[in-house]
């Protein structure tokens, strides 16, 4: 099933952000404002169809609340940002980590179009994050931009001439799976070894802090950051080392793309200054000298960027109905 709408259609867009722990939905107005946001736990353990059904129920609630409380008209399109890799046509989930068992091969766009009778499209969550920052945030006006979300995993995205690149397989921008020194024998959650996610993601830094401080109970990155704030140098060093590993990976990405800026978001970046300090030092030390001044800036919208970017991509679908299927950048 593939629904199209009149080229250049205006009006509210329904946006959904599906993560491993929670799902959010909201209506996004033409100016980027969010209304009628609702959030609920993601039923990840129940499998792909349960995740999809819960997301559609939440989206229906957001749409109805927007009409009833804000006088909004019904949505003209639906956009999704989701964990996992989305196929390059923006419709089906190609792969997902163990955080969302059974999510792979779920046809999200078709189900949404049947539910709402408007066009739907799907992006990876960090791809949607960058689309949102490009439209209404710190990447606005950038010709080339890179985004990195550092949290439970390391996600990334690339934007060129105002459009997020999906890639031939839908996986463009996966910075977390760039190989880096020091990770050679470390298993990555993707199933391979040697990737920066195995050093720079929250669980990896937590494990490193625990290894350095065996006498402490360190269940998560927030606990490691609390120890760092309390003056424990080993906790601080563990977080800095994670940031440094990501800085090395980004040095290669920047050399390849020569971006206007890098947008940084996620829980690891917000845990304290040490992660970002390690990242910046390693990036400066490893980057092509010409590119050491590429700005690394914090997200201006955080989680809102995913919802806004999903809506931005859905509006692009309305204006260029065939562009997603061709995997083109529309100039």
C-alpha positions, 0 to 999 in steps of 0.5 A: 500500500502506498498513499500519496498526497498533493504536492506541497500539502500543508498541515499538521504532521503526526510524528512518532519516536520509537525507542528501546524503552519508551515511545513518544508521539506528537503532532508537529505544526508547520512551524515546528511546534509540538502539540499533544505529546504523549509517551508510554513504555515501549513493549519491547519484550513482546515483539515487533507487532506489539511494538508497532501496535503500541506506537499506532495507539499512541499516535492515534491518541496524540492525533485525537488530542490535538484535534480536541484540545488544540483545534488542529486539523487531522494530520496530512502525513505520518513520520517515524523515527525509530531505533534500528536500521530502516530500508532505504525506501523509508518503509520497513525495518531492516535490522534492530538490536536486541533492545527491540527483539522482533522489530526487524522486518516490520512494515511500519509505513504500510501499517501507519498508512492503513491506520491513518489513510495518509502517507507515512515514512520512517527514518532511523532515530538519529537520522530523524534527530539530524533532520530536526536539528537541520530544520529548526535547531543548531544545524539550520543552514548547514550544507553538510552536517554530521550527528552523533547520539551517544547513549546506550549505543552510538548512533549517527547520521549525515545530512547533505544539502538539507537532506538526510542520507539514507544510504543504499542499505538505509544505514548511512551515518552509522558512526558507532560502527567505525573501527577504532584502535583499542576496540579490536577484541571488544564485541559490539552489540551489532555482532561484530568486534572492534567498533567504537560503540564497544568503547564509547557507549554508556554500558561500555564506559560503565564497565570500564569504570567498574573495572577501574574501581572494583570496590564500588557498585557502578550500575550505570553511567550516571553512577560513574559520573557521580563518582567522577564528580565526587573526585574519583579520577578513575571514573573520570578517566573511564568516561574521558576514554570513551569520549576519546574513542569517539573522537578518533572515529569522528576524525575519520568521518570529518576527513571524509565529509568536511562537514559544517558542524557535528551535532552531539546529543544523547545521555553520555554527552549529558553525563558530565564534561569528561566525555565531551572533553575526551572527544574534543581532545582526541578529535583535535589530535587525530583530525586532518589539520585543516579540519581541526576547527570543525565545530562540535555543538550540543543539540538544541532540542534533544529528544524533540529533534527526533519527532520534529525531524520525522515530521520534516521527512514526512513533509518532504515525502509530500513535496517529492512523493517519489524521492524516497523510493529513488533514494535521491537527494532532492536539490 
